[in-house]
């Protein structure tokens, strides 16, 4: 009986450890905008590759979730990246990439650390070299609370802004457009959008930019479970 009890306790302990290891469960909405079109035709894409698209602003609104054992419900996060070439281009000239993180000013110290770890998990190599972390008031709103509308606004203080609208008939210039680049991070479902406003005015990347009125954005939802 002692042997059976020992085995049972070991199994319960292992299950508890597995449950603790699977502490990352985060879901919410995502937005990004680049300086190159993501919804475009081959002629436009070929003219931009290597010449632009090396910078982007990314944002997450965490509806509910825990990362590294820390609750992040309702917090927002922004990442701003600058690569060596067009982001998402498959020839590999994008890297190395530098990034700046902007964390929700409502986050406490523990949540700030968890938000940074979450961003690096979602962005992978794209966010492996964080050169600066700022704190700011961040708002993230969706029209009708639906990513399908592709209409969203992200505002990170005076540091970064994305404002999008849905792609319409007038945005089909050559009638041969398609989603040319995929989103830069892991998402569930993404809608391409027009970035009516896309701006970064912060420090850390040795440049600031404004790139409005381009078919350069995605609005999406995401879910991380591990």
N, C-alpha and C positions, 0 to 999 in steps of 0.2 A: 504493500500500500504506500510505503514511503517513497518507493521508486516511482510509482504512478503519480503521486502528489508532486514530486520533484519535477517530473516531466511537464505536468500541467502548469506549474508555476513558471517553468522556463518558457512555455508557449505563451502564457499570458504576458510575461515580461517582454518577449520578442514582439508580440503584437502591440504592446504599449510603445516600444521604441519605434516600430514602423509607423505608428500613428503620429508620434512626435516628429519623425523625420518628414512626414507629409504635411508639414505645417503651412505650406505656401498655397493659398487659395485666394486668388485676387481676380476680380472682374470689374469691368467698367467700359469707358469709351476712350477713343484715341483719335488724335488729329495730327497731321503733318503737312508741311509745305516746303517745297524746294525752290531753287532758282531755275529749274528745267521742267518742261512739261512732262507729266506722267501719263496724261491722256492725249495722244498725239498720233500723227502719221509718220511714216518712215522718213519722209523728206525733212520734216521739222526736227525729228529726233536726231538725224544724222548731222544736221547743221549745228545742233547744240552740244553734242557729246564732245568732251574734251575742252569745250569753251566755257561752259557754265554748269550749274547743277552740283557744285562742289560744297554747297552749304545748305543747311536745312534747320527748321525748327520743328520739334516733336513735342506732343503734349498728351498726358494721360489724366483722366478723371476717374478716380477709384470710387466706384459705387459702394463696394463692400469687399472686405478681404483682410487677410492676415499674411504678412511676409516675415520670415525669420521669427515667428512667434509674436509679432507686433501688429496690433490692429491699425489699419490705415483707412477705415471707412470715411468717405467724404473728402479725402485730401486730394490735392492736385500736384502735378509734377511736370516740369518742362525740361527738355534737353535740347541744346543747340550744338550742332556739329559742323566741323569744317574739315573736308578731306583734301586729298591731293589731286583728285580728278572727279569726274561726274559720279555722284553717289548712285549705287545700284548698277553701274555698268559692269559687265561681266569680265572685262579684261584684267581686273585686279589692280588698276592704277589708283584706286580710291585711297588706299592705305599708305602711310599711317594717317589716322584721323584724330583730331583733338576735339574735345567736347567741354561744354559748360553746362552745369545743372542748376536749375532754379527750383527750389523746393518751397512748398506752401508755408507761408509764415505762421500758420496756425499749428504746424507740427512741432512737437517737443523734440528734445535731443535724440531720444530713442527712435522716434518716428522719422526724423531726418536721416538717421543712419540706415533705417530700413528702406526708406524711399530711394536713397542712392543705390543700395544693393539691388532693389527691385528694378531700377532703370538699367543697371548694368546687366542684370539677368535678361531683361527683355531686349536690350540693344546688342548684346554680345560684343563682338570685336568693335562695333561701331562706337561703343561707349566704354571701351577698355582704358582709355587715356583721358580721365577727367582732370582738367587743369584748373578748374575753379568751381566753387559751389556758392551760389547766392541764395538769399531768402527774399521772398516778395509776396504780396497778395496776388493770388492767382484765381481767376474765374474761368469757367469752361461751361458754355451753354450750347444746347442743341435745339433746333427748331422742332417743336412737337415732340421733343425728347426721343427722336428717332434718327439713327444714322442713315437710314434710307433717304431722308430728305437731303442729305449731304450739305446741310446748312448749319454751320457752327461758328462759334466765336471763342477764341482763347486769348486771354489777356493776362500777362505776367508783369504786373506793375508797369513801369516805364521801360522794361527790358525787352519784351518780346510780344508780338501780336500775330495772330492768324485769324482771318475772317473769310469764310467761304460761302459759296452758293452752289446750287446744283448746276450741272452741265446741261445746256439747252441746245436747241437747233442752231442758234447763231454761233455756237462754239465749234461746230463741225465745219472747219474751213475747207478741207480737201475731201470731205465725205469718205475718208478712209481711216479715220481715227480709231484707236483701240487703246487699252491699258498697256502702255509700253514698259513701264517699270512697276514692280510690285512695291507694297509698303516696306519701309525700312526696318520695321520691327514685326514681331509676331502678333497677328490679329486673327479674329474669327471671320469677320465679314467686312469688306471695305468697299466704299463708294468713291470713285474719283470725283473731284470737285474743282471749281475755279477758285483760286485764292484771290479774292478782291483786295485783301491786304495781307502782306507777309513781311514782317519787319523784325530785325534784331538791333538793339541799340546798347547792348551791354559790353562788358569788358571780357578779356581772356582769350579771344580768338584773333586778335590783331586786325579785325575788320568789323564794320557794321554794314547793314544793307537794308534795302527796301525793294521788294520785287512783287508789285501788285499786278492784278489782272492777267494771271497766267493759269493755264490748266494744269496746275502743279501741286494739287493737294489731294489728300485722302481723308475721309471721315470714316471711322470704323469702330467696332467693338472688340474687346479682347477678353480672354479668360485664361488664367494661369493656374494649373493644378499640378502639384508634385509633392 
